[in-house]
Amino acid sequence: MPVIAYKCPNCGSGMNYDSESGMLSCPSCGRKDNIEAIPDPLAQEVFTEGEVKQYSCTSCGAVLMTEPETSATRCSFCGSAVVLGDRLSGALAPAWVIPFAISKAQAEEAFRKWCRKGLLTPRGFMKASRIKGMTGIYVPFWLYDLHNRVEVHAQAIKVRTYTRGDYRYTETDHYKVYRKLVLDLTKLPVDAAEKMNDELMDKLEPFPYEQLKDFKTPYLAGYIAEKYSYDDKELLPRAERRIRSYIDDYIASTITGYTHVTYGDTSIDTSVEQAKYALFPVWMVYYDYNSAEHTFAMNGQTGKIVGKPPISKAKVAGWFAGVSGAAFVALRLASWTMGGSLW
C-alpha cells in the first residue's frame, strides 16, 4: 500500500507529528508515540517507478488529488494526514529530516509580531489580519560536501608615509601574491523544489544541523512534503555559484597587511564528496493586501521570517521629511554656534 497513514491505537483517529513534544500525537485522545520506536513502513515495501497511478485515502477511501512533486499531504475530504510512500522510496528517499519545532499557532503569532515591526509598511498590513493561508511544508534540499582546490594570483601594494626633516615621503612597495588553498565545505544547502523561490529559501538559513534526524515518515504526518524536482547533479552548478562568495572571503582573509590588492587569475576546482537529500521545515505564509498576494517564509525550527512587505509611500514621505527637517535644524544650530544667525 503506497499510502501511509498513522492511526491511533486507542481511538482510531489520525495521528500527526507534534512539533512541541517531537512525538506522533493523537488530537482526539492525546496519545503520544515515540517516533524512533515506530517501525518504518517503507522498509517493508518495494515500489516500482510508475507503478502507482492513483492514491486513495485509507480513512475515507476518497481519491487523493496531488501534484507530482507532493509526497505528504492531507485528504481534502476528511482531513486525514497521508504520506505517499512510493514518492519517498529508492532514489527519492531522503537521508535526513529536520522536524518542525514551531506549531502553526506559534508561527501565526510570530508573523503578527513581525508585521508590527514594519516601520514603513502600511497600517492595514501591520494588523496582520489578512493572512490568506499558512502551510507547513517540508522543502527538499540537497546537502553537498564539496572539496575545493583553489589557486590565486594577485598583485598587492603596501604604501608607507613618513616624515624626515622638512620632507614628507611616500614609499610604495609592490608584491606578487600567490595562494594555493584546499577548502572543504560540508552540508551546503541548495533547495531542490522548482515551485519554491530560491532567494527566499537561501535567506531562511541557517537551519540547525544539530536537529538533523534520520528520515522517518511519521515526521511528515500532518504537513505537506515535496519531493525534489532536480537531482544533485542538476543543482551542482548552483551550489558552485553559492560557494564562490565563501571562497572569495576566505581568500581575502589570507591576504592581509596590504594597502590594496588586485586579484588576477583565480582557479577553483570543485569536486563532490557526497550529496545527501534532506527535508527542511518551512512555514509558507500567503497574505492578501491591496488586491495583491504577498508571500513570506518562516524557518520552521528557528522562526526566522523572510519576505518583502509592501511599503507605504505616505510613511516614506513622512520619514524623509522628518530626516530632512532634523538635518536642517542641525545645520542652523551649527551655524549659530559659529556666530551666524539662527534663522
C-alpha atoms as one frame of an Amber mdcrd trajectory, in Angstrom:
protein
   0.000   0.000   0.000   1.713   3.224  -1.141  -0.484   5.494   1.052   0.742
   5.606   4.666  -1.500   6.919   7.449  -0.911   6.688  11.189  -3.975   5.661
  13.197  -4.204   5.990  16.954  -4.218   2.500  18.579  -6.541   3.869  21.289
  -9.321   5.641  19.369  -8.558   5.156  15.682  -8.158   8.863  14.894  -5.450
  10.046  12.549  -2.194  10.953  14.298   0.010  13.935  13.423   3.566  14.968
  14.200   3.572  17.287  17.230   6.269  19.973  16.998   6.252  20.687  20.752
   6.800  17.136  22.006   8.589  15.776  18.922   6.269  12.759  19.005   3.429
  11.362  16.945   0.293  12.704  18.618  -3.427  11.922  18.521  -5.532  15.131
  18.580  -8.583  13.202  19.856  -7.393  11.248  22.888  -3.961  12.815  23.467
  -1.922   9.631  22.991   1.730  10.269  22.053   4.110   7.763  20.500   7.891
   7.940  20.243   8.753   8.142  16.536  12.025   6.281  16.987  10.085   3.263
  18.271   7.706   3.177  15.278   8.694   0.696  12.532   9.370   2.340   9.186
   6.707   1.067   6.754   8.918   1.904   3.779  11.438  -0.688   4.924   8.948
  -3.453   4.142   7.634  -2.030   0.855   9.104  -2.300  -2.610   7.832   0.172
  -5.187   8.326   0.220  -8.897   8.699   3.562 -10.626   5.473   4.474 -12.380
   3.591   1.661 -10.628   1.122   3.855  -8.761  -1.370   5.786 -10.870  -3.963
   6.624  -8.231  -3.930   7.152  -4.461  -6.819   6.566  -2.083  -7.251   7.863
   1.459  -7.040   4.998   3.952  -9.610   6.705   6.207 -12.479   7.580   3.855
 -11.491   5.939   0.566 -11.527   9.209  -1.397  -9.189   9.598  -4.354  -6.262
  11.843  -3.425  -5.519  14.578  -5.942  -1.924  15.775  -5.618   0.738  17.397
  -7.727   3.516  15.066  -8.965   6.028  16.610  -6.541   3.886  16.100  -3.401
   4.968  13.287  -1.086   2.846  14.088   2.003  -0.465  15.901   2.244  -3.944
  15.855   3.804  -7.083  14.293   2.391  -9.236  17.163   1.117 -12.405  15.243
   2.108 -11.778  14.002   5.657  -8.597  15.913   6.579  -6.548  12.809   7.410
  -2.769  13.131   7.160  -1.355  10.833   4.476   2.156  10.059   3.251   2.666
   8.836  -0.328   5.236   6.136   0.298   6.272   5.433  -3.275   7.435   9.032
  -3.599   9.784   8.570  -0.649  11.468   5.301  -1.584  14.546   4.304  -3.549
  16.313   7.311  -5.081  13.508   9.533  -3.736  14.126   8.542  -0.110  15.520
  11.414   1.998  18.538  10.685   4.166  17.670  13.272   6.807  14.877  15.463
   8.068  14.806  18.486  10.360  11.403  18.300  12.094   9.179  21.294  12.762
   9.771  22.915  16.148   7.225  25.731  15.687   3.499  24.995  15.623   1.038
  26.743  13.319  -0.344  28.848  16.183   3.171  29.917  17.186   4.010  30.724
  13.562   0.888  32.902  13.159   1.660  34.849  16.347   5.300  35.329  15.324
   4.195  36.613  11.926   1.836  39.142  13.536   4.651  40.457  15.737   6.965
  40.628  12.723   4.379  42.668  10.793   4.042  45.170  13.636   7.786  45.874
  13.475   7.500  47.209   9.908   8.103  50.950  10.353   7.386  51.739   6.702
   4.642  49.195   5.998   1.008  50.350   5.520  -1.149  50.457   8.648  -3.652
  47.936   7.294  -0.869  45.482   6.599   0.554  45.796  10.100  -2.704  44.473
  11.581  -1.805  41.075  10.092  -5.497  40.188   9.769  -5.297  39.338   6.083
  -3.463  36.016   6.242  -4.835  34.052   3.295  -3.152  30.821   4.264  -0.297
  29.343   6.251   1.098  25.992   5.196   3.753  23.847   6.836   5.917  22.375
   4.090   8.899  20.062   4.214  11.054  21.525   1.445  13.574  19.239  -0.306
  17.219  20.291  -0.111  20.445  18.743  -1.336  23.256  18.994   1.216  26.630
  18.999  -0.530  30.048  18.149   0.868  32.393  19.930  -1.541  36.170  19.640
  -1.826  37.743  22.734  -3.408  41.300  23.168  -4.686  41.996  26.863  -5.153
  44.895  28.749  -6.750  45.062  32.543  -6.679  47.382  35.063  -8.310  47.222
  38.681  -7.171  49.108  41.968  -7.226  49.410  43.870  -3.961  50.880  47.193
  -2.867  51.886  48.463   0.540  52.081  52.237   0.992  54.066  53.807   3.841
  54.197  57.553   4.511  56.793  59.129   6.823  58.426  62.476   7.570  62.166
  63.112   7.639  63.337  66.630   8.366  61.312  69.109   6.313  60.221  66.493
   3.816  57.316  64.056   3.749  57.931  60.787   1.873  55.574  58.179   0.423
  57.058  54.756  -0.124  55.201  52.182  -2.248  56.209  48.519  -2.362  54.798
  46.120  -4.954  54.256  42.415  -4.345  53.218  39.376  -6.308  50.920  37.210
  -4.197  50.206  33.507  -4.733  47.958  31.280  -2.672  47.268  27.574  -3.039
  44.392  26.511  -0.804  42.290  23.469  -0.037  38.803  24.265   1.258  36.234
  21.692   2.339  32.638  22.841   2.763  30.154  20.463   4.391  26.372  20.321
   4.185  25.973  23.263   1.819  22.160  23.518   1.370  20.528  24.063  -2.024
  16.748  23.831  -2.290  15.565  21.361  -4.899  11.873  22.267  -5.334  11.008
  24.023  -8.579   7.998  25.811  -7.088   9.940  27.331  -4.149  11.560  30.749
  -4.526  15.340  30.216  -4.366  16.005  33.666  -2.872  13.540  33.101  -0.028
  14.939  29.655   0.716  18.533  30.964   0.777  17.580  33.727   3.218  15.986
  31.224   5.628  19.413  29.861   6.501  20.901  28.765   8.738  18.983  25.611
   9.545  20.159  23.988  12.812  22.026  20.895  11.684  22.185  19.610  15.246
  18.469  18.868  14.749  19.079  16.628  11.707  17.478  13.227  12.207  17.493
  10.063  10.149  14.412  10.233   7.951  11.224   8.532   9.115   7.794   9.030
   7.600   5.967   9.908  10.898   7.736  13.296  10.906   5.698  14.206   7.813
   2.266  13.336   9.252   0.077  16.443   9.249   2.301  18.508   6.946   2.817
  18.941   3.233   6.041  17.478   1.848   7.612  17.970  -1.560   9.965  15.616
  -3.353  12.902  17.094  -5.228  12.397  18.487  -8.737  16.121  18.453  -9.538
  18.738  15.863  -8.639  22.132  16.678  -7.126  23.922  16.723 -10.483  21.469
  19.226 -11.961  21.879  21.570  -8.969  25.665  21.322  -8.713  26.275  24.485
 -10.838  24.087  26.467  -8.438  25.954  25.020  -5.467  29.246  26.107  -7.052
  27.885  29.630  -7.572  26.754  29.763  -3.950  30.145  28.832  -2.528  32.024
  31.409  -4.612  31.377  34.202  -2.108  32.579  31.958   0.765  35.747  31.113
  -1.141  36.395  34.755  -2.068  36.007  35.800   1.576  38.420  33.095   2.705
  40.983  34.080   0.064  40.762  37.698   1.233  41.323  36.601   4.840  44.674
  35.038   3.828  45.946  38.160   2.035  46.185  40.870   4.663  48.535  43.677
   5.641  48.489  45.359   2.217  47.121  48.772   1.288  45.485  47.465  -1.858
  45.104  44.057  -3.541  44.229  43.414  -7.195  43.186  39.849  -7.936  44.230
  38.205 -11.181  43.679  34.578 -12.161  41.682  32.506  -9.685  41.278  28.787
 -10.356  38.686  26.799  -8.387  38.443  23.047  -8.912  35.388  21.686  -7.093
  34.603  18.020  -6.573  31.613  16.493  -4.775  32.488  14.304  -1.817  28.829
  13.458  -1.254  25.343  14.918  -1.713  22.569  13.910   0.676  18.854  14.521
   0.230  17.112  16.159   3.205  13.765  17.747   4.090  13.711  21.090   5.935
  10.681  22.631   7.730   9.248  25.848   6.268   6.042  27.716   7.081   4.777
  29.457   3.936   2.561  32.492   4.576   0.263  33.796   1.835  -1.052  37.254
   2.606  -3.606  39.373   0.728  -3.171  43.130   0.810  -4.396  45.811  -1.582
  -5.568  43.263  -4.199  -2.141  41.603  -4.319  -0.757  38.425  -2.760   2.482
  38.633  -0.803   4.482  35.515   0.031   6.605  35.088   3.151   8.536  32.144
   4.521   9.444  31.159   8.085  12.151  28.747   9.179  10.164  26.030  10.953
  12.949  25.500  13.506  14.385  28.958  14.241  11.371  31.184  13.491  13.311
  33.415  11.101  10.912  35.206   8.691  11.851  36.441   5.230   9.903  38.241
   2.517   9.250  41.717   1.131   6.309  43.526   2.737   4.662  46.426   0.876
   5.979  49.927   1.529   3.718  52.867   2.425   4.516  55.878   0.197   2.992
  58.182   2.800   5.241  56.797   5.560   8.315  57.031   3.338   7.477  60.667
   2.525   6.931  61.434   6.211  10.180  59.726   7.187  12.102  61.660   4.522
  10.524  64.951   5.604  11.384  64.243   9.231  15.030  63.411   8.422  15.349
  66.464   6.179  13.847  68.730   8.831  16.152  67.392  11.538  19.177  67.869
   9.273  18.128  71.470   8.524  17.756  72.297  12.222  21.157  70.738  12.990
  22.843  72.838  10.283  21.238  76.073  11.537  22.330  75.318  15.111  25.858
  74.649  13.916  25.839  77.989  12.052  24.564  79.798  15.173  27.279  78.373
  17.416  29.848  79.689  14.942  28.486  83.246  15.219  25.936  83.232  12.440
  22.214  83.947  12.528  19.965  81.230  13.953  17.416  81.625  11.109
